[in-house]
Amino acid sequence: MSNVLIYDKVTGSAISYLKYVNTPDYIGRSDVLINPDVSLFGSVEMKYCKIADGKIVEVSAAEKAGLDAAAPIEEKYMTFPEIKAAFDDLKARVLVLEKP
């Protein structure tokens, strides 16, 4: 069992940190650090960390500003009536497609 950090190979951005995973599932992956030193996470949010030369480092002030300026993705949860209406609409569209 190991802890792994998965990161974006292009940007070096940390994507996720998983604890107690099955080590063989991650061995050989070029986008994973196995049992990395994550002591930086105690003082820096993971979104402000990147991988450089196989180590976790804090991003620069300019990179932080860019991350903060990026528009957050708004999550939208549908209500039951919205789900039912969408399902009814989809069902009507499929019925039209099924006719010869």
C-alpha positions in Angstrom: 0.0 0.0 0.0 1.3 3.4 -1.0 0.2 7.0 -1.3 0.3 8.5 -4.8 0.1 11.9 -6.3 -1.4 12.0 -9.8 -0.4 15.1 -11.9 -0.8 16.6 -15.3 2.4 15.8 -17.3 2.1 18.9 -19.4 1.5 21.5 -16.7 2.9 19.7 -13.7 -0.3 20.5 -11.8 -1.3 18.2 -9.0 -4.6 16.5 -9.8 -5.2 14.2 -6.9 -3.6 12.7 -3.9 -4.7 9.2 -3.0 -3.8 7.4 0.2 -3.4 3.7 0.8 -3.8 2.5 -2.8 -2.6 -0.7 -4.4 0.9 0.2 -5.4 1.2 -2.1 -8.5 -1.7 -0.2 -10.1 0.5 2.9 -10.3 4.0 1.5 -10.9 5.4 2.6 -14.3 2.9 5.5 -14.8 4.7 8.6 -15.8 2.1 10.9 -14.3 2.3 9.5 -10.8 4.6 10.0 -7.8 4.6 7.1 -5.4 5.0 8.1 -1.7 5.9 11.7 -2.4 7.0 14.1 0.3 3.7 16.0 0.8 4.8 18.1 3.7 4.2 21.2 1.6 0.5 20.4 1.6 0.4 21.5 5.3 1.0 25.1 4.4 0.0 25.3 0.7 -3.2 24.2 -1.0 -2.8 21.4 -3.5 -4.1 23.7 -6.3 -1.0 25.9 -5.7 1.4 23.0 -6.1 3.1 21.5 -9.2 5.6 18.8 -9.9 9.1 19.9 -10.9 12.0 17.5 -11.3 10.0 14.8 -9.6 9.2 16.9 -6.5 6.2 18.8 -5.2 6.9 22.6 -5.3 4.8 25.7 -4.8 3.8 27.6 -7.9 5.1 31.1 -8.5 3.0 34.2 -7.6 2.2 34.8 -11.3 1.0 31.2 -11.6 -1.2 31.6 -8.4 -2.7 34.8 -9.9 -3.5 32.9 -13.0 -5.1 30.1 -11.1 -7.2 32.5 -9.0 -8.3 34.4 -12.1 -9.6 31.3 -13.8 -13.3 31.1 -13.7 -14.5 28.4 -11.4 -16.7 25.7 -13.0 -20.2 26.2 -11.7 -21.9 22.9 -10.7 -25.6 22.8 -11.6 -27.8 20.3 -9.9 -31.1 19.5 -11.6 -34.3 19.4 -9.5 -36.6 16.4 -9.9 -39.1 18.3 -12.1 -36.1 19.4 -14.4 -34.9 15.8 -14.6 -38.4 14.5 -15.4 -38.9 17.2 -18.1 -35.4 16.4 -19.7 -36.3 12.7 -19.6 -39.7 13.2 -21.2 -38.1 15.4 -23.9 -35.4 12.8 -24.6 -38.0 10.0 -24.7 -40.1 12.0 -27.3 -37.0 12.6 -29.4 -36.1 8.9 -29.4 -39.6 7.9 -30.4 -39.4 10.1 -33.4 -36.1 8.6 -34.4 -37.4 5.0 -34.1 -40.2 5.5 -36.6 -39.5 4.1 -40.1 
